[in-house]
Amino acid sequence: MRSRTLLAALAATALLTSGPLLAAPAPAVAAPAAAGWDTDRAAAAYALNPAAVTASGSEHAGTGPGLAFDGDAATRWSSDFTDGAWIRVDLGAVLRVDRVTLDWEAAYGKRYVLEISKNGTDWTPFYTETAGTGGSVTAYTHPQEVTGRYLRLRGLERATPYGYSLWSFKVYGGEPAPASTTRTNLALNHPAYANYYQDAGHSPAFLTDGGWPASLKGDASRWSSDWNADRWVSVDLGAPSTIDTVDLYWESAYAVDYLLQVSDDNRTWRTVHEPSPAEIAARRADVRSPSDAAGLHDSVRLPTPVTGRYVRMLGKERRSFHNPAPATAQFGYSLYEFQVWGTGGSASAAYPALPADPPGGYRTTFFDDFTGAALDRSKWRVVRTGTEMGPVNGESQAYVDSSDNIATRDGSLVLKAKYCKGCTRAGGGTYDFTSGRVDTHTRLDFTYGKVSARMRLPVGDGFWPAFWLLGSDVDDPSVSWPASGETDIMENIGYPDWTSSALHGPGYSADGNIGARQTYPGGGTADQWHTYAVEWTPTALRFFVDDRLVQETTRNKLESTRGQWVFGHQQYLILNLALGGAYPAGWNKVTAPYWGLPQSSVDKIASGGVQAEIDWVRVEQKG
């Protein structure tokens, strides 16, 4: 086994494993493709070659650019005191970069961009920071095509009056396997894909980086799916290839049953292998606690070589774990490495360009100002607990289809909460509260646009009105939440002075969402009329209150730091008034008489004074 430490001693070469790349303008040298390592990615060493690192300037001779690449946490590069300062490294060969880690000193960048170039002249940005806070920042590149010989950090705005100062600047990646007439691992450092993955640090990019722990245990360099059986990963070899063997290095969350498939066009798949019934039975019977479990190495030698450009593992059944015994649990699938052995291939395999924002202006495609005598059911679906949905979030209400809870009045939609002890049975449960929820599912499911509503909200602990979008495939068991995506345009949990917005998806859901709170300026309150909106494009989601930007999340930032962008497909509108539950309780700490809903709020509901009002709702789209 050739270790990373040995590779790091080759100060004039670039690593072709997932360790930080050596900064040296010299031909790349590969480690043997079948070698694993025991250290994780963060423990890898890297070497200094000062000639490979340049910068626009330095504060003084003791803070030169090479010190950001010397592996010494006590030395640093510090730029001159200009916003546009930059630092550049020559990686020595054209490499696919899978991540960059910046360890900032106190003088950090508030705004900056990471760029890649093949010739040192023409630069392509792949990560843009607009609100940096220093510390250690890791920018993952999947699913972007980030291939080049030169990599640069270019400052846009300093956070302090000093320069930009980095303790370390680490670059990870390797040289894509070229076309070969001799048998080799054609997948090495090639593009890899998955239908879903757990978070940015466990994307499919790690499947082809050439590294795995020899023990097949631990969190080093792996893809991990979300917790669903119907998940796949694939590799693009770049050109039609003749394939004789596939090696899968599984973490402990391996597939009990799966298919290996090949394709010429990435659409039509041919199954070339499935574990035997005896193998499946043995894997199914191997139930251990997560701490005791280890992975497997499946070396699948095909009876006859097959041809194809794309190779895929399609999971059919996940491994079970004690949780604790005798109960069992299943997680996702997790693979350290996906190797494809044969001849053919091409280093030109590349990730496709990400969607860009469409041109043109917006036009209204949906509008309702609720001036009719009742809810327009050609536009809205009434959602009922026990029929269209089950109980969620520990909320106390049942959603019902009643004019007591959902009505139009004086040109507004009114969602009203009602109290009656033990009066409502729904979905097998008994409820003391009823409320209203409407959505546009099957009436209006759409992709991209400006979505806005003018609303007046109730104030009181545990009242939880919301205006939001939900992925239209949320009820598909092969997708489900949060892989469906959720866009919370406005949520209020009874506080008069603020509301929140948030995004939920794989790697950033529930309490870990990507969100922001906004406080009304000038003494404004939630029980006054305000307009809440989101602009949803292929590249960003921007949230507004009364036309004031309160949150902006770009696809680039989300996928580089948090997880998979799941906002490229249809969503639908939801308006609802919930009572109590996890979000309010997390703030008001109320546990009785209802979770998140104190007696004072119950009394307000019982007196008939709790309702959310919606003046109008609008959707605008381009095209």
N, C-alpha and C positions, 0 to 999 in steps of 0.2 A: 504494500500500500504506500503510495507516494503522498505524503502529508502536505497540508497547506504551509506548514512551517518551512519545509524544504523548498516549496515553490517560492516562498517569500524571500529566500536567500538568493534567488536568481534576480538580482537587482536590475538587470537589463532586459527583463522579459515581462510580458503581460499575462496575468492569470487567465486561464480559460475556464476556471470553475466559477462558483458563485462568490468566491472571496473578493475583497476589494482589489481592483486592478492595479498592477504595478505601474507607476508613472514613468514610462520609459519608451523613447522612440526607437524600438527595435522589433524585429520579427517576433510574433507570438509563438509560444511553445506550449503545447497541450499536455495536461496530465493524462494518464491512461484513462480511457472512458469508463472502465469498470471499477475504478478505485473509489472507495468511500472514505469518509473521515469521521472521527469521533467528536471533534469540536463543532460547536454551532457557528452560524454565520458571523455573529457578532464578535467571536473570539479570534477571527482570522487575523494574521499579521499582514502588513503591507510595507513596501520598501520605498525608500527615498531615492529619487534621481533628480537632483535640482535642475538639471538641464531640460527636463520634461515639463517643468512648471514655470509659467510666466505670469506677470500681473501688470496692471496699468501703473502701479507704483506701490511703495510700501512706506509705512510711517517712518522707519529707520532701518539700518542694516541688520538689527537684531530681530526684525519681524518680517523677513523675506518670505516669498510665496512658497518655497520648498518646505517650510516648517509646518504647513498645513497637511503635508503628505509624508511626514517622517515617522509616524506611529508613536510619537511622544506627546502624551496628553498635556504636558507642561509647556510645550512650545506652541507658537501661533504665528499665523500671518495676520498682519494688520495693514490695511490699505492707507493711502493718503486720504486726506479729509475731503473727499468729493463724492457726491451722490452717484456719479457714473463710473466709479471704480470697478475693475473686473479682475478675475483670476482665471487662468486657463491651464488645462493639463493636456498633454499629448499622450494618448493611450498606447501609441506604438503600432497599432493596427486598427482596421475597421472592425469594431466590436458592437455587439448588441448589449446595451446597458439595461439592467433590470431594476436598479435603484441607486439613489445617491443619498448619502447621509452627511448632513452639515452639523457640526458641533460648534455652536456660536459662543464666543466670549461675550462679555457684557455689552460690547459695541456691536450690535447685530443689525441685520437688514430689516427694515420695516416693509420695503417693497424691493423685490428682485426677481430675476428670471434665470432659469437654467436652460442652456442651449447646447445643441450638438451640431457638429460639422464634420464632413468627410474631407474637406480640403483646408480648413482653417480660415476660410474666407466667407463662405456662405453658411449662415447659421439658422437653425430651426429651433424655436423654443419648445420645450416639453413640460416645463413646470413654471407657473407664475405665482408668486406670493404677493398678496396685496395688503395683508395685515399681520405681518410677522411679529412674533413675541419672543424670539430668541430661543435659547435652550438647544436641545437636539431635535433636528428635523430630518425625517426620512421621507423622501419623495419616490414612490414606486412608479414605474413607467407603464405597466400593463393597463390598458390594451393599446398603447401608442407604439408606433414604430420609432424607436430611438436607437439608431445605428450610426456610428461614425467613429472617427479617429480622435477628434478633438472635443473636449467638453469644457464649457465655460459657465461661471457664475458672473452675471452682469448686474451690478447694483442699479436700482432705480431711485431709492430714497433711504437714507440712513435713519436709524431710530434714535441716534444720539448725535451730538456735535462732532464726535470723533469719526473714524473711518469704519470700514467693515472689518471685523476681526474673527477669525476662525481658528479654533484649536485643531480641528481636523476636517478634512474634505475627503470622503470615501466614495469610491465609485465601484459598483459591482456589475458583473456581466461576463461576457466571453465571446469568442469568435464563432459565428455560425458554421456548422459543418458544411463544407463545400460539396459539389458533385464529386462522386467517387466511383471508380471502376473496380475498386477493391472493397471487400466487406468492411463496413464501419458503422458506427452509430450515427445514422443519418439525422436523428432528431436533436443532436446536441446544439443548444442555444438557438433553436428554431422557434417560430411562433407557436404558442399553445393556447387553447381556448377551452372554455367550459360554459355550460348553460348557467350555472350559478357557483359562486365561491363565497367563503366565509367572510373574508375581509381583505383589505389591500395587502396585508402581510402574508396571506395564504392564497395568492392568485395562481392561476395555471402557469404563469411565467416560470415558477420555480420547478416545474416538472422537467424542464430540459436544461437546467443549469449545470448539470454534471456532478452534483453533490448529494450525498445522503449519509446519515450516520451508520457506521458499521453495525451498531447494535439494533438498528431499526426501531429506536425509541427516541423520544424527545421532540422538540419543536423545530428542529433545524430544517430550513429550506424545503417547504412542502406546500402542495395544494391541498386545501380542505374545502369540501362542499358544505352547503347548508344541510340541515337535518331532513333529508328527503331521499327516498330510495331511487327516484327517477332522475339521476344526475349522470352527466358524461363529461369527459375531457378528451380533447383531440390534439393532434400535432400535424402541422403542415410541413412536409418534407421539401417543398419547393418545386418539385418536378416528379413525373412518374418514376417509380422506383420498384425494384425487385426486393421483396422483404422475406426473410427466412425466420427471423426470431424477434420477439418482443419481450423486453424485460420490464417488469413492474416491481418497483421497490415500495412496498406498502408500509405506512405507519400502522399502528395497532388498529385503527378504524379502517379495516380492509373490507373489500367486497366479498361476501360469501358466494354470491353468484354474479357473473357479469358476462358481457359479450365483448370480444375483440372484433372490430370491424374495419374495413378499408373502403376508400372511395376515390374516384377519379375527379369528382366535381364538388365535393363537400356537401352534396345533397342526397345522392343515392348511395346507400351503404350496403356492403356485403359482409356477412358474418363469417369469420375465418376460425374462430375458436370460442369455446365455452368450457368451463371446468366440468369434469365428469360428475355424475351423480355421487360417486364415492367421495370425490374431493369436496363437493358442496356439503355433503353430510358431515365430513370431518371438520370443516370450517364452521359449520353451524353449531357443532357440539363444543367448540373451543370457546367457552364463555368464562371470562375472568373479570376481575375488577380492573378499572382503567389503569391503576398504578402498577398492576402486575403484568399487564398485557404488552406484547411486543408485536412488531409487524411481520410481514412475510415477503419473501422474494419469489415472485412467479417468473420463471424463465420459460417462455412458451416457444418451443421450437415447432414451427409449422410443418405438417407432414410433407407439404409441397409448397415451395415458394409462391407467393402471391404478388400481384402488382397493384399499385395504387399510389396516389400522392398524399392522401390524408389517412391517418390511423386514429381510431377512436376506441376508448374504453367506455362502455355503456353499463352503468351499474343497475343490477336487478334486485339485489338483496344486501342489506347492511349487516355488519357483524353486531352481535348482542354482547352487552357487558353486564356484570353484576352491578346492582345500583341501589342499595347493597343486596346481597343474597337474602332470600330467593328471588327478589324482584330483579327485573332486567330492564335495560334501556338501550336505545340505539341512537347513535350520533350520525354524522355524515360519512362520506368517504374521504380518505386522506392518503395521498401518494407523495413520496419523496421524489421519485424519478421515474420517467417514462422513456425508455430507450427503444429504438427501432433499428434493427440490424439488417443490412443488406447493401445493395449497390444502387447508384442513381442519385437522386436528390439534387438540390441546388441551394447555394448560400443566398440566392436572391429572394427566398421566401420572406414575405413582409406582412406585418399587420396592415389591414386596410385603413385608409384615412377615416377619421371620425366624422360624423355628420356636422355640417356647418349650418349656421342660421340662414333661413331662406330670405330672399330679397322681398321687397314690396312692403306695402302698408297693411294695416289691420282693417278688417271689416267685421261688423257684428254678425255672428252666426247663431246666437241664442240670446233671447232677452225675455224676462218676465218681470212686470211691475205689479203683479198681483191685484189688478183692478177688477177681476171677475168676482162673481158671487161666491165662488168656492175655488179650491186648488185646481189648477188645470192639470188633469191627470194624463193628458197627452204629452206633457212636459215632465211631470214628476211622478215618481213611484213612492207610495207610502210604505215604509218599512215597519214590520211588526216583530216584536220579540216572540220567538218560538216558531216563526214561519220563515221570514226572509233572513233572520239572524238569531243567534243565541245570545245569552248574557255575556258581557265583556267587561274587563277592567274593574270588576268589583262594584259596578254602578248599581244604584238602588232602584231605578225606574224600570218599568216595562214600557216599551214603545207600542202604541196602539193606534188603530185607525178610527179616530173619533173626532167629531167636530168640536168636542170639548178641549182637545189637545192640538188640533191642526185646523186653522181657519184663516180666511182672508177677511180683513176689516180695515176700512178707511185707506185702501190702497196698499196694505202691507200684509205679508204673511206673518201669522202669529203662531209660535210654538209655545204651548202653555203647559206648565207642570201642575198636576193635581194630586191631592193626598186623600186616601181613604184606607184605613188600616185593614189589611188582609182582604181587600175587595177584588183584587185582580189576579186571575190565574192565567199564566202564559208560559208555554214551553215547559210544562211540568213544574213550574215554580209559582209561588205566591208572592205578590208584590203589594207594597203599601203606596207606591207612587206610579203614576202614568205620565207619559210625556210624548212629544212628537219628534219624528225623524222622517225626512223625505230625501230622495236622491233622484238622479237622472239616469240610473243604470237601465239599459235597453231603450231609453229614450234619447239620451245624448251621451255617447261614449266617444271621446275625442283625444287627439294627440296635438299638443302644443297650442299656445294661445295666451291671451290676457284674460284672466278670470277675476271678476270683481263683484262685490255686493255692498250695499249700504245697510247698516245694521244698528240696532239699539239693544243693549244687553242688560240682563238683570244683575244686580250687585248683591252679593251675600255669600258667605263661606259655603263652598261646595256646589254652587250653581255652575254648570260646565257647558255653556253653549259653544258650538264649533261650526266652522265653515271650512270645508276641506275637500280634497280629491283622493280617491282610492283607485288602485290599479284594477282594471276591469276583469283581470284573470284571478282575482283574490280567491274566488270560490273553486278554482281548479285545484284539486288536491295535489297535483304535480307541481304547483307553483306556491299557492297560499301566501300568507303574510309572514315576514315582511318582503319576501322576494317580489311580491306584486308591486311594491312601492306605495308610499303614502305621503301626500303633500298637505300639511296642515297650514292653511292660509291664515286662520285666526282661531285661537283657543283662548277662553277666559275662564278662570276658576273662581270667580266671585270677587276678585280684588278690583277696586274701582279705578286704579290708576295705571294698570298695565294689561297687555295681552301678549301672547307668544305665537311664534310661527316655528315650523319644524319640518324636517324630512326624515322618513324612516325607510330603511332598506337593509340588505344584508351587510352586517358589520356596523350599522348605525341605527339601531332600533330601540324602542322603549326608552328607558332612562338614558341610553347612549345615543339618542338621536342627534342630528345636526340642527340646532335650533337657536333662537334668539328671543329675548324679551324686549318689548318696546314700551316706553312710558310716554303717555300723552303729554305734549308740550303745553305750556300755558295753563296748567290746571285742568285740562280736559279729563273727562271720566268716561268709563265704559257705558254708562247709562245715558249718554248723549249719542246722537247720530254720528257715525263715522263710516268711512269707506275703507274696506279691506280688500287687498288685491294681490295677485301673483302674476308675473310674466314668466311663462314657461316656454323655453326654447330648447333646441338640441344641445346647447352649450351651457345653459345656466338656468337657475330659478331665482327670481328677484321678487321679494315681498315688500309690499307697500301698505302704509296706513295713511289715509288722506293724502295720497300722492307723495308721501315721504318714504324714501327707501329705508327699510329697517333690517333687512337681511339679504345678502347675495351669496349664493353658493354656486360656483362654477363646476361643471363636470370635471374639468382638469384637476381642481383642488380636491374634489370629493374622491375621485378614483385614485389620485396620487397618495392620499393620506388616510382614507377611511374604508372604502369598499366599493362595490360594484354600482355603477349608475344603472338604475332600473326605471328610468323615466323616459324611455324611448318608445313607449307603447301606450295604448289607450287607458285613460282614467275617466272617472265620472264624478260629478258634483254631489256633495252631501251637506245638508243643513240639519242640525239636531240640537236638542237641549237635554243633556245628561245631568244626573244628580248624584253627587258623591263619587267615590271610586278612587282609583290609584293616584291619579294626577292631583286632584284637590287634597287628598289625604297626605300626600308627600309634602305639601306646603303647610296646611293648617293643623296637621297632626291629630285631627279629630278621629276618635274610634267609636264614639257612642253619641246619640242612639244609632247612628248609621256611620259607616266608614266614610270619612271625609265630609259628613253632613251633620252639623250640630243642631241642637234643639231650636235655636233661634232661626235657623234656615227652614226647619220643618214647619215652624209656626208661620213663616212667611208664605210657604207653599199652601198650607191649610187655609190661610186667609184669602187665597186666590190671587195673590199679587206677583207671581213669578212667571215671566214670559220673556222670550226673545222675539224681536220684531225685525223683519227683513223688508225694506222698502222696495228693492229691486235686485236682480241678479243679471249679470251680463257676461257673455263669452265672445271674445274677438279673436279672429284668426287671420293668417295671411293666405293668399292664394285665392 
